[in-house]
Amino acid sequence: MEKVVIGVVHLLPLPGSPEYVNFEEVIDRAVQDAKAIEDGGADALIIENYGDRPFLKEVGKEVVACMTAIASEIKREVSIGLGINVLRNDAIASLSIAKAVNADFVRVNQLFFTSVSPEGLLEGNAGKIMRYKRQIDCKAMIFADIMVKHAVHFARLKEYCLNAERSFADALIVTGEATGREVRVEDLRFVRKEVRMPVLAGSGVNAENVKNVIKYCDGIIIGSYIKRSGRVDAERVSKIVRLTKGER
C-alpha cells in the first residue's frame, strides 16, 4: 500500500481567541497554505485552529462557524482529501464541521482513555462521539491519537493498543511529546505490530528521519517541517512526499 502524506494547515487565530486580528486574513492564509500542500503533491490536508492558544476543551459556536467557512473555501480551491481537527479535543465540533463540508476525516486527540493536559483533563468519550457521528450521518473517518502530545497519560502504550478497536477508530496517530518533537520509532514499531488498523506518524517528521519513520507506519501527518517563515512551502511538501513515497 502506498504511503500517505497529510499536510497541516495551521489556522491563524480565529474570532474570540486572544490573538485574533482579521478573519479575511485567516481565510486567505488558509487557502494559500492548502494550495501549497496540494501543489507539493500531498494526498490530503487537515485544518486545525492552531492559533487559538490557549486552547479550550470545548470551543464556542463561533469557532465551528468560522472553521466551516474556511473548510468550505478550501474545498472550492483544492481537490485533495480534507480533514478537521478542533483543538483541544472537541470531536463533536470536528464532526459537525466535517458533516457540513463533507470532509474525509477528523482527528480526535483523546478518543479513549484520559490524560492530563495544559487545558485540564482530556476525557476520552468514544461512545458519545461514535453515537453522534451516527446520529448526524457523518461519513468522515476518525483518526485517533494515542499517547497524544502535550499531555500526561495514565494508560500505557500497550493499553491504548489493546483497546483501540473498541473505540471504532479508523486509524491511529502516534506522536512525540510536543509539537515538532520526533515520534519514537520504537513506539511506531510497537503500535504497528499490535493493531490491525492503519498507523500514522503525527509529529516531528522531517527530511532527515522520514525514511526511517515510514518503515513502521502507513503515512505521516506533517506540519512544522513544511513551513518556511511561517508559511507552507510547496517545495518542502514536494520533497517530503518524494522521500515518503520512495520517489527520486
VONU-693505 format. One record per residue: z, x, y of N, C-alpha, C, O, CB in turn; residue in three letters. Coordinates in steps of 0.02 Angstrom, whole numbers, padded with zeros to 5 digits, always signed. Atoms other than C-alpha are relative to their C-alpha. Glycine has a CB too. Layout:
<pts>
ZXYZXYZXYZXYZXYAla...
</pts>
This chain:
<pts>
+00000+00042-00060+00000+00000+00000+00000+00044+00062+00038+00092+00066+00061-00048+00000Met+00005-00040-00062-00047+00067+00172+00065-00006+00040+00094-00060+00046-00060-00023+00041Glu-00060+00000-00041+00099+00116+00281-00012-00037+00066-00068-00036+00093+00023+00072+00014Lys+00005+00042-00060+00134+00005+00432+00033+00034+00059+00086+00065+00053+00032-00069-00013Val-00029-00026-00062+00164+00060+00612+00009-00058+00049-00038-00093+00065-00046+00056+00031Val-00017+00052-00048+00253-00059+00731+00026+00034+00063+00076+00070+00061+00053-00049-00029Ile-00022-00029-00064+00268-00007+00914+00046-00048+00037+00040-00108+00030-00060+00017+00043Gly-00049+00040-00036+00409-00067+01025-00018-00005+00074-00032+00046+00107+00071+00030-00008Val+00006+00012-00072+00385-00145+01197+00070-00013+00026+00098-00067+00015-00048-00060+00015Val-00066+00007-00030+00549-00117+01288-00007-00036+00067-00033-00006+00115+00036+00069+00009His+00009+00039-00061+00554-00253+01420+00045+00026+00057+00101+00047+00045+00014-00074-00013Leu-00041-00013-00058+00614-00216+01595+00053-00055+00007+00046-00108-00025-00043+00005+00065Leu-00053+00051-00006+00772-00312+01648-00028-00069+00018-00070-00076+00062+00051+00022+00053Pro+00021+00069-00010+00748-00499+01641+00045-00036+00050+00101-00013+00063-00001-00038-00067Leu-00042+00039-00046+00812-00630+01765+00068-00015-00030+00074-00035-00088-00035-00065+00019Pro-00068+00011+00022+01000-00646+01753+00036+00062-00022+00098+00063-00026+00000-00049-00056Gly-00032-00062+00021+01032-00468+01695+00017+00043+00061-00014+00034+00114-00046+00040-00049Ser-00026-00036-00059+01122-00343+01809-00053+00041+00038-00046+00049+00099+00053+00046-00022Pro+00048-00044-00033+00970-00233+01846-00068-00034+00012-00117+00001+00025-00010+00062-00041Glu+00063+00036-00010+00837-00368+01863-00027+00010+00071+00011+00012+00120+00009-00076-00014Tyr+00031-00008-00066+00711-00342+02004-00055-00051+00012-00051-00090+00059-00029+00071+00006Val+00058+00042-00014+00546-00435+01986-00033-00021-00066-00049+00022-00108-00051+00038+00045Asn+00025+00024+00064+00478-00545+01846-00074+00015-00010-00095+00029-00066+00012-00074-00006Phe+00071-00017+00007+00294-00515+01882-00009+00072-00024-00054+00086-00064-00037-00010+00067Glu+00003-00069+00022+00325-00330+01860+00019+00006-00074-00010+00045-00111+00047+00044+00043Glu-00019+00000+00071+00412-00365+01694-00059-00019-00044-00072+00014-00094+00059-00049-00011Val+00058+00023+00039+00260-00459+01630-00055+00052+00000-00083+00068-00053-00026-00067+00027Ile+00054-00049-00005+00134-00332+01694+00014+00062-00043-00030+00085-00079-00011+00021+00073Asp-00018-00060+00039+00227-00185+01616-00004-00015-00074-00029+00025-00113+00071+00024+00020Arg+00000+00018+00071+00248-00276+01450-00071-00006-00027-00085+00019-00082+00037-00066-00010Ala+00069+00008+00023+00064-00321+01438-00034+00068-00004-00071+00081-00052-00039-00047+00047Val+00030-00066+00000+00010-00144+01483+00025+00042-00059-00015+00075-00093+00014+00037+00065Gln-00027-00037+00057+00127-00068+01353-00027-00028-00065-00042+00010-00111+00077-00003+00001Asp+00026+00031+00061+00067-00193+01222-00072+00022-00012-00092+00037-00068+00004-00077+00005Ala+00070-00022+00006-00115-00147+01258-00004+00073-00023-00046+00090-00064-00037-00008+00066Lys-00001-00071+00020-00073+00038+01241+00017+00007-00074-00011+00049-00109+00051+00039+00042Ala-00018-00001+00071+00008+00005+01072-00059-00021-00043-00073+00010-00095+00060-00046-00014Ile+00060+00021+00037-00147-00088+01014-00054+00053+00004-00085+00069-00047-00026-00067+00027Glu+00052-00051-00008-00265+00043+01085+00015+00062-00042-00031+00096-00065-00005+00021+00074Asp-00019-00058+00041-00167+00176+00990-00008-00012-00074+00001+00034-00114+00069+00019+00015Gly+00013+00014+00070-00204+00089+00826+00058-00025-00041+00054-00027-00102-00025+00061-00032Gly-00057+00027+00038-00033+00018+00780-00018-00067-00032-00064-00101-00009+00062-00007+00046Ala+00013+00062+00036-00028-00128+00660+00032-00061+00034+00007-00116+00028+00025+00005-00071Asp-00036+00055-00031+00095-00232+00761+00043+00028+00056+00051+00089+00062+00044-00039-00052Ala-00048-00020-00051+00214-00229+00908+00058-00050-00001+00051-00106-00025-00033+00002+00071Leu-00058+00044-00006+00386-00301+00940+00027+00006+00070+00034+00061+00096+00054+00019-00053Ile-00029-00001-00067+00458-00351+01107+00075-00011-00005+00098-00050-00047-00032-00055+00046Ile-00072+00010-00002+00642-00337+01145+00025+00008+00072-00003+00045+00111+00037+00050-00047Glu-00028+00001-00068+00748-00367+01301+00045+00061+00011+00104+00054+00026+00039-00065+00013Asn-00036-00064-00003+00799-00184+01308+00031+00013+00068+00081+00048+00073-00047+00056-00019Tyr-00025-00013-00067+00825-00185+01496+00060-00043+00020+00086-00036+00075-00054-00010+00048Gly-00054+00047-00019+00961-00320+01490+00070+00027-00013+00117-00012-00021-00010-00064-00038Asp-00067-00029+00010+01105-00199+01464+00047-00015+00058+00025-00020+00115-00006+00076-00009Arg-00031+00006+00066+01248-00227+01442-00018-00066-00033-00025-00117+00001+00077+00007+00005Pro+00028+00057+00035+01193-00349+01309+00051-00055-00014+00112-00043-00016-00031+00023-00065Phe-00040+00057+00021+01258-00521+01264-00012-00014-00074-00067+00000-00099-00017-00063+00044Leu+00010+00019+00070+01285-00581+01087-00043-00063-00005-00080-00072-00053+00067-00011-00036Lys+00042+00060-00004+01205-00747+01136-00028-00004+00070+00009-00007+00119+00041-00065-00019Glu+00031-00004-00066+01079-00747+01277-00004-00068+00033+00003-00120+00001-00070+00031-00006Val+00008+00062-00038+01054-00876+01414-00069-00030-00010-00115+00003-00036+00012+00012+00073Gly+00064+00035+00008+00914-01003+01415-00056+00034+00039-00114+00031+00020+00007-00073+00022Lys+00051-00033-00040+00826-00903+01550-00033+00058-00038-00092+00072-00028+00030+00026+00065Glu+00028-00054+00040+00803-00758+01428-00050-00027-00050-00104+00002-00059+00056+00039-00036Val+00046+00031+00047+00724-00871+01297-00064-00021+00035-00119-00009+00010+00033-00061-00034Val+00058+00022-00037+00609-00945+01428-00044+00058+00022-00105+00056+00015+00021-00041+00061Ala+00038-00057-00025+00559-00777+01501-00034+00039-00056-00092+00059-00049+00045+00046+00039Cys+00030-00037+00056+00530-00692+01334-00056-00040-00032-00105-00011-00057+00053+00017-00053Met+00055+00042+00025+00424-00840+01278-00061+00008+00044-00117+00014+00019+00022-00074-00003Thr+00056-00008-00047+00317-00823+01435-00033+00069-00010-00094+00074-00010+00025-00008+00073Ala+00027-00067+00009+00299-00635+01408-00038+00005-00066-00094+00032-00067+00057+00052+00001Ile+00033-00002+00065+00256-00654+01224-00066-00037+00001-00114-00016-00030+00046-00029-00054Ala+00063+00038-00006+00125-00785+01267-00053+00040+00036-00112+00039+00015+00013-00066+00038Ser+00048-00043-00036+00043-00667+01392-00026+00055-00045-00086+00071-00045+00032+00029+00063Glu+00021-00054+00046+00041-00528+01263-00047-00026-00053-00096+00007-00070+00062+00032-00033Ile+00044+00029+00051-00035-00643+01132-00071-00011+00027-00119-00006-00011+00029-00067-00025Lys+00066+00010-00029-00177-00679+01252-00039+00065+00008-00100+00065+00009+00007-00034+00068Arg+00032-00063-00017-00212-00495+01282-00011+00046-00060-00055+00089-00059+00040+00035+00051Glu+00006-00044+00058-00189-00413+01111-00006-00042-00063+00013-00100-00064+00060+00049-00006Val+00012+00037+00062-00234-00461+00933+00039+00025-00060+00032-00002-00115-00074+00001-00016Ser-00039-00025+00055-00114-00359+00827+00062-00044-00010+00076-00088+00030+00021+00074+00012Ile-00059+00039+00016+00043-00430+00746+00053+00003+00055+00057+00052+00092+00030+00023-00065Gly-00051+00005-00052+00187-00485+00858+00068-00017-00029+00074-00063-00070-00020-00053+00052Leu-00068+00013+00021+00374-00477+00829+00045-00011+00060+00029+00008+00116+00026+00057-00042Gly-00048+00016-00052+00525-00535+00929+00069+00026-00021+00091+00016-00078+00002-00077+00013Ile-00069-00021+00011+00698-00456+00944+00040-00016+00062+00029+00014+00115+00005+00076-00019Asn-00043+00017-00056+00829-00535+01057+00067+00034-00009+00106+00017-00054+00009-00077+00007Val-00062-00038+00004+00972-00414+01087+00057-00038+00033+00045-00069+00085-00009+00069+00032Leu-00016-00050+00049+01109-00402+01043-00011-00023-00072-00026+00017-00116+00070+00023+00008Arg+00009+00023+00069+01097-00512+00890-00014-00075-00001+00012-00111-00044+00063+00016-00042Asn+00011+00072-00007+01031-00683+00943-00061-00021-00041-00116-00029-00014-00010-00019+00073Asp+00056+00018+00045+00924-00730+00793-00026-00070+00014-00086-00082+00006+00023+00005-00072Ala+00022+00067-00016+00919-00913+00843-00049+00001+00058-00101-00033+00057+00060-00046+00016Ile+00046-00007-00056+00841-00866+01009-00066+00032-00022-00119+00010-00001+00032+00042+00055Ala+00061-00034+00025+00718-00749+00921-00045-00049-00037-00106-00050-00026+00018+00058-00045Ser+00040+00048+00038+00663-00886+00802-00030-00053+00045-00086-00075+00033+00044-00032-00054Leu+00026+00050-00047+00644-01010+00945-00062+00026+00036-00112-00009+00042+00054-00019+00052Ser+00057-00031-00034+00528-00890+01037-00058+00008-00050-00115-00007-00034+00019+00068+00030Ile+00051-00011+00051+00435-00848+00877-00037-00064-00017-00098-00064-00026+00031+00030-00064Ala+00031+00065+00014+00404-01032+00842-00047-00019+00056-00103-00043+00044+00054-00054-00010Lys+00039+00021-00058+00339-01063+01018-00066+00039+00007-00116+00011+00027+00040+00008+00064Ala+00059-00042-00010+00215-00917+01017-00035+00018-00065-00084+00055-00066+00019+00063+00036Val+00029-00015+00066+00177-00912+00830+00003+00075-00015-00047+00105-00036-00072-00025-00004Asn-00010-00072+00015+00247-00735+00812+00001+00011-00076+00014-00035-00114+00065+00027+00032Ala+00004-00016+00071+00231-00647+00645+00067+00017-00031+00077+00006-00091-00047+00059-00009Asp-00064-00019+00027+00409-00585+00626+00052+00003+00055+00035+00007+00114-00004+00067-00038Phe-00055-00013-00046+00580-00570+00707+00043+00054-00031+00045+00064-00092+00041-00065+00014Val-00047-00050+00023+00706-00431+00696+00071-00026+00013+00087-00048+00068-00011+00069+00035Arg-00069+00022-00005+00888-00476+00663+00045+00060-00013+00044+00089-00067+00016-00059-00050Val-00040-00061+00006+01012-00336+00694+00058-00005-00048+00077+00045-00079+00025+00020+00067Asn-00056+00009+00047+01155-00409+00591-00009-00067-00034+00023-00116-00016+00070+00004+00037Gln+00015+00063+00036+01088-00540+00471+00056-00018-00048+00072-00077-00057-00065+00007-00038Leu-00055+00013+00046+01228-00521+00345+00051+00057+00004+00036+00112+00026-00027-00007-00073Phe-00059-00042-00011+01400-00438+00339+00017+00001+00075-00016-00033+00115-00013+00073-00026Phe-00025-00001-00068+01493-00398+00501+00010+00072+00023+00030+00115-00017+00066-00039+00006Thr-00012-00067-00028+01501-00246+00615+00034-00007+00068+00036-00060+00097-00066+00039+00006Ser-00029-00004-00067+01591-00193+00773-00048+00038+00044-00069+00094+00029+00071+00034-00001Val+00048-00030-00046+01476-00156+00919+00031+00004+00070+00084-00025+00081-00066-00040+00002Ser-00025+00000-00069+01500-00117+01104+00003-00070+00030+00041-00082+00077-00044+00043+00043Pro+00001+00069-00024+01463-00302+01131+00052-00044-00034+00060-00103-00017-00068-00030-00009Glu-00049+00039+00037+01600-00357+01011-00020-00005-00074-00062+00033-00097+00008-00070+00030Gly+00016+00010+00070+01594-00419+00831-00070-00029-00007-00086-00080+00023+00052-00045-00034Leu+00065+00028+00018+01418-00444+00766+00008-00032-00069+00012+00004-00120-00057+00055+00000Leu-00013+00035+00063+01441-00576+00632-00066-00023-00031-00104-00061-00001+00046-00060+00011Glu+00059+00023+00036+01304-00599+00504+00006-00073-00018+00060-00096-00037-00011+00042-00062Gly-00002+00072+00016+01258-00781+00477-00067-00021-00029-00102-00062-00001+00018-00042+00063Asn+00065+00013+00030+01108-00785+00361-00008-00074-00017-00063-00101-00011-00008+00042-00063Ala+00005+00071+00018+01148-00962+00304-00022-00043+00058-00067-00084+00050+00066-00024-00026Gly+00019+00039-00059+01139-01035+00478-00070+00018+00024-00109-00026+00041+00051+00012+00057Lys+00064-00023-00025+00989-00930+00527-00057-00026-00043-00108-00050-00017-00002+00077+00002Ile+00053+00023+00044+00886-00975+00374-00008-00076+00002-00063-00102-00004+00014+00023-00072Met+00005+00073-00006+00928-01159+00391-00035-00020+00066-00074-00067+00067+00070-00032-00003Arg+00033+00014-00063+00875-01156+00574-00075+00015-00005-00116-00022+00021+00032+00041+00057Tyr+00071-00018+00010+00713-01068+00526-00037-00055-00036-00094-00073-00018-00006+00066-00040Lys+00031+00055+00037+00676-01206+00402-00003-00064+00043-00052-00100+00042+00040-00014-00065Arg-00004+00061-00041+00730-01343+00524-00057-00003+00051-00086-00057+00061+00067-00002+00036Gln+00053+00000-00050+00605-01290+00657-00068+00019-00029-00117+00024+00007+00018+00048+00057Ile+00062-00017+00036+00473-01244+00527-00032+00062+00030-00092+00063+00045-00049-00058+00002Asp+00024-00064-00026+00458-01065+00591-00025+00043-00058+00012+00054-00106+00056+00037+00040Cys+00031-00039+00054+00342-00959+00483+00012+00075+00007-00008+00113-00037-00074-00014-00002Lys-00010-00072-00012+00396-00791+00555+00043+00031-00055+00092+00002-00077+00033+00012+00068Ala-00041-00038+00047+00460-00662+00431+00062+00026+00035+00063+00034+00096-00041+00058-00031Met-00061-00027-00029+00635-00594+00456+00011+00071-00025+00019+00082-00085+00061-00045-00018Ile-00014-00070+00015+00660-00407+00462+00073+00014+00020+00091+00005+00078-00050+00049+00039Phe-00072-00006-00011+00845-00367+00446+00022+00073-00001+00007+00110-00047+00039-00039-00053Ala-00032-00066+00000+00935-00209+00497+00056+00002-00051+00090-00047-00063+00028+00018+00070Asp-00061-00013+00039+01060-00135+00377+00031+00064+00028-00004+00113+00041-00016+00006-00077Ile-00036-00055-00034+01192-00018+00448-00031+00012+00069-00047+00069+00087-00003+00066-00043Met+00036-00003-00063+01116-00057+00618+00032+00051+00048+00093+00061+00047-00002-00069+00033Val-00023-00050-00048+01130+00074+00755+00046-00031+00052+00048-00092+00061-00059+00034+00035Lys-00048+00020-00051+01261+00066+00893+00051-00050-00027+00066-00100+00005-00037-00031+00060His-00049+00045+00031+01387-00015+00776+00041+00038-00052+00018+00088-00079-00035-00062-00032Ala-00043-00028+00053+01531+00025+00658+00002-00052-00056+00015-00111-00044+00072+00017+00028Val+00008+00047+00056+01513-00051+00485+00058+00003-00049+00085+00056-00064-00065+00015-00036His-00052+00005+00051+01641-00112+00360-00030+00007-00070-00001+00039-00113+00037-00067+00006Phe+00035-00005+00065+01518-00130+00215-00037+00066-00004-00060+00093+00046-00049-00060-00009Ala+00037-00062+00012+01440+00024+00139-00074-00016-00012-00093-00074-00022+00030+00038-00061Arg+00072+00010+00010+01254+00050+00119-00013-00033-00068-00058-00075-00074-00036+00067+00003Leu+00009+00029+00067+01271+00006-00065+00011-00076+00002-00027-00114-00029+00048+00032-00050Lys-00013+00072-00004+01347-00164-00023-00056-00037+00037-00075-00093+00018+00067-00013+00036Glu+00057+00031-00034+01208-00200+00100-00058-00010-00048-00089-00064-00050-00022+00043+00060Tyr+00056+00004+00046+01078-00164-00032+00012-00053-00055-00034-00090-00073-00014+00068-00032Cys-00016+00048+00053+01166-00268-00165-00006-00072+00024-00021-00117-00016+00070+00012-00025Leu-00001+00068-00026+01171-00420-00051-00061-00018+00043-00064-00073+00070+00062-00010+00041Asn+00058+00012-00044+01005-00404+00041-00041-00060-00022-00060-00101+00020-00043+00061+00001Ala+00042+00054+00023+00909-00525-00068+00033-00068+00010-00001-00118+00020-00018+00009-00074Glu-00037+00063-00011+01045-00658-00049-00009-00025+00071+00002-00084+00085+00074+00010-00016Arg+00009+00019-00070+01009-00658+00138-00068-00030+00014-00079-00060+00067+00011+00060+00044Ser+00069+00024-00007+00825-00705+00111-00040+00040+00052-00090+00015+00078+00000-00073+00020Phe+00039-00042-00044+00767-00562+00221-00067+00017-00032-00073+00020-00094+00038+00066+00018Ala+00067-00018+00025+00582-00517+00205-00009+00075-00003-00050+00100-00041-00053-00031+00043Asp+00003-00073-00001+00607-00332+00244+00065+00026+00029+00100-00009+00064-00061+00025+00041Ala-00060-00032-00025+00748-00211+00282-00018+00058+00046-00068+00093+00035+00044+00024-00059Leu+00010-00055-00048+00762-00088+00427+00059+00047-00004+00117+00026+00000-00009-00028+00072Ile-00052-00052+00002+00859+00075+00412-00007+00042+00063-00062+00065+00079-00006+00044-00065Val+00002-00037-00063+00906+00165+00573+00049+00058+00000+00089+00066-00046+00016-00047+00058Thr-00051-00050-00013+01001+00314+00639+00059-00033+00034+00064-00094+00037-00028+00057+00043Gly-00062+00027-00029+01167+00295+00729-00010-00029+00070+00030-00070+00092+00051+00055+00004Glu+00012+00023-00069+01091+00262+00902-00074+00002+00014-00113+00031-00024+00040+00043+00051Ala+00070+00000-00020+00927+00233+00992-00027+00071+00005+00003+00113+00039-00009-00037+00066Thr+00031-00067-00001+00814+00383+00965+00029+00049-00051-00001+00102-00061+00007+00028+00067Gly-00029-00044+00050+00928+00459+00832-00038-00007-00066-00057-00061-00086+00075-00016-00010Arg+00039+00001+00062+00841+00508+00671+00035-00038-00055+00096-00035-00063-00014+00071-00023Glu-00025+00033+00060+00862+00400+00518+00011+00053-00054-00027+00101-00059-00050-00056-00024Val-00014-00048+00054+00939+00492+00371-00048-00014-00058-00052-00070-00083+00074-00006-00024Arg+00047+00007+00056+00807+00522+00238+00036-00021-00063+00009-00058-00104-00039+00065-00011Val-00039+00018+00059+00944+00508+00107+00013-00075-00002+00013-00105-00055+00066+00038-00001Glu-00011+00072-00003+00980+00331+00167-00063-00038-00018-00061-00087-00056+00025-00021+00069Asp+00063+00032+00016+00798+00282+00160-00015+00004-00075-00035-00046-00105-00058+00032+00039Leu+00013-00009+00071+00780+00353-00014+00044-00046-00042+00021-00076-00090+00012+00073-00021Arg-00047+00042+00037+00934+00259-00074-00020-00074+00005-00023-00109-00046+00072+00009+00026Phe+00018+00070-00010+00881+00092+00001-00065-00016-00037-00070-00068-00070-00008-00017+00075Val+00064+00011+00033+00703+00108-00064+00009-00007-00076-00026-00047-00108-00049+00058+00014Arg-00012+00003+00072+00771+00135-00239+00038-00062-00021+00030-00087-00076+00039+00062-00022Lys-00046+00054+00018+00898-00007-00232-00029-00070+00011-00005-00118-00020+00063+00008+00039Glu+00025+00067-00016+00795-00152-00162-00074-00007-00019-00109+00043-00028+00010-00016+00074Val+00069+00014+00019+00630-00235-00206-00043-00021+00060-00104-00028+00052-00002-00053-00053Arg+00038+00021-00059+00579-00286-00030-00022+00061+00041+00004+00115+00030+00043-00047+00044Met+00022-00056-00042+00488-00178+00099+00057+00030+00041+00103-00006+00062-00056-00023+00046Pro-00050-00036-00039+00591-00047+00191-00035+00036+00057-00086+00069+00047+00039+00051-00046Val+00027-00032-00059+00557+00014+00367+00050+00049+00030+00110+00036+00029-00021-00052+00052Leu-00042-00046-00038+00624+00164+00463-00001-00023+00073-00055-00030+00102-00024+00074-00006Ala-00003+00033-00064+00685+00096+00629+00023+00040+00060+00032+00011+00114+00042-00057-00006Gly-00018-00039-00059+00736+00240+00742-00011+00074-00013-00009+00097-00070+00074-00013+00019Ser+00003-00073+00003+00710+00423+00781-00060+00030-00034-00061+00090-00047+00059+00024-00034Gly+00060-00028+00031+00538+00441+00702-00043+00034+00054-00051+00007+00109-00041-00055-00037Val+00043-00036-00047+00426+00569+00787-00053+00039-00039-00055+00036-00100+00042+00047+00045Asn+00055-00035+00031+00276+00679+00753+00023+00055-00047-00013+00073-00094-00045+00030+00052Ala-00025-00055+00041+00383+00815+00677+00030-00024-00067+00025+00012-00117+00052+00039+00038Glu-00034+00021+00062+00477+00711+00548-00034-00057-00037-00012-00074-00092+00070-00020+00016Asn+00028+00061+00030+00363+00564+00510-00028+00011-00070-00022-00034-00112-00055-00027+00044Val+00028-00011+00067+00277+00643+00359+00054+00000-00053+00042-00021-00110-00039+00065-00002Lys-00055+00001+00048+00445+00666+00275+00031-00069-00005+00048-00092-00059+00054+00051+00021Asn-00030+00067-00001+00514+00497+00328-00042-00050-00039-00016-00089-00078+00009-00024+00072Val+00044+00052+00027+00363+00397+00272-00005+00004-00077-00028-00043-00108-00070+00007+00030Ile-00001-00004+00073+00381+00460+00093+00046-00052-00031+00036-00072-00088+00022+00071-00022Lys-00053+00041+00029+00531+00346+00071+00004-00070+00031+00055-00103+00025+00066+00034+00008Tyr+00000+00067-00029+00482+00188+00164-00071-00027+00004-00119+00008-00011+00033+00000+00071Cys+00065+00034-00002+00341+00064+00189-00031-00001+00070-00088-00022+00078+00006-00070-00025Asp+00026+00000-00067+00322+00087+00375+00053+00021+00050+00110+00033+00031-00028-00067+00019Gly-00046-00022-00053+00402+00133+00541-00003-00048+00059-00054-00078+00074-00017+00071+00022Ile-00004+00033-00065+00460+00046+00699+00015+00055+00050+00066+00089+00045+00056-00057+00001Ile-00005-00058-00043+00437+00168+00841-00003-00020+00074-00049-00055+00095-00055+00050-00015Ile-00004+00017-00070+00489+00154+01023+00006+00060+00046-00036+00069+00090+00058-00045+00011Gly-00013-00055-00045+00559+00310+01104-00056+00051+00001-00077+00073+00055+00065+00034-00018Ser+00049-00053+00003+00429+00434+01043-00066-00016+00034-00098+00028+00063-00014+00017-00072Tyr+00067+00018-00026+00276+00337+01101-00001-00007+00076-00052-00026+00105-00024-00064-00032Ile-00003+00007-00073+00334+00337+01282-00008+00069+00035+00016+00120+00010+00066-00033+00022Lys+00005-00058-00044+00287+00462+01417+00017-00024+00070-00016-00067+00098-00073+00032-00004Arg-00025+00021-00066+00382+00447+01582+00015-00075+00002+00001-00108+00052-00051+00017+00054Ser-00022+00069+00003+00447+00278+01527-00053-00051-00018-00038-00110-00025+00028-00018+00064Gly+00055+00045+00017+00276+00203+01484-00028+00017-00068-00028+00075-00089-00055+00004+00053Arg+00032-00013+00065+00194+00181+01315-00065+00038+00011-00106+00019+00054-00013-00067-00038Val+00058-00042-00005+00061+00314+01294-00044-00010-00062-00022+00004-00118+00020+00075+00008Asp+00044+00016+00057-00088+00264+01185-00015+00061-00043-00023+00055-00103-00065-00030+00026Ala+00014-00060+00038-00121+00444+01135+00058+00017-00048+00047+00039-00104-00013+00059+00047Glu-00057-00012+00044+00055+00462+01067+00002-00051-00057+00018-00034-00114+00066-00003+00040Arg+00004+00051+00053+00036+00299+00973-00052+00021-00051-00039+00018-00111-00018-00070+00030Val+00054-00020+00045-00129+00360+00900+00021+00058-00044+00005+00060-00104-00061+00019+00041Ser-00021-00058+00039-00051+00524+00846+00048-00020-00055+00041+00002-00112+00034+00052+00046Lys-00049+00019+00051+00095+00443+00755-00032-00045-00052-00013-00044-00110+00060-00036+00032Ile+00037+00042+00049-00023+00316+00674-00037+00044-00049-00035+00032-00109-00049-00048+00036Val+00037-00045+00044-00133+00455+00606+00046+00036-00049+00031+00042-00108-00040+00051+00041Arg-00047-00035+00043+00016+00551+00539+00030-00046-00051+00039-00027-00109+00055+00033+00042Leu-00031+00048+00045+00094+00396+00462-00047-00020-00056-00027-00026-00114+00022-00062+00038Thr+00048+00025+00049-00064+00341+00375-00037+00056-00036-00081+00043-00078-00050-00045+00035Lys+00032-00057+00034-00116+00517+00321-00070+00014+00022-00109+00043-00016+00001-00012-00073Gly+00067-00012-00026-00270+00521+00430-00001+00065+00040+00051+00087+00065-00023-00059+00043Glu+00007-00061-00039-00336+00676+00517-00020-00016+00072-00029+00030+00112-00051+00046-00031Arg
</pts>
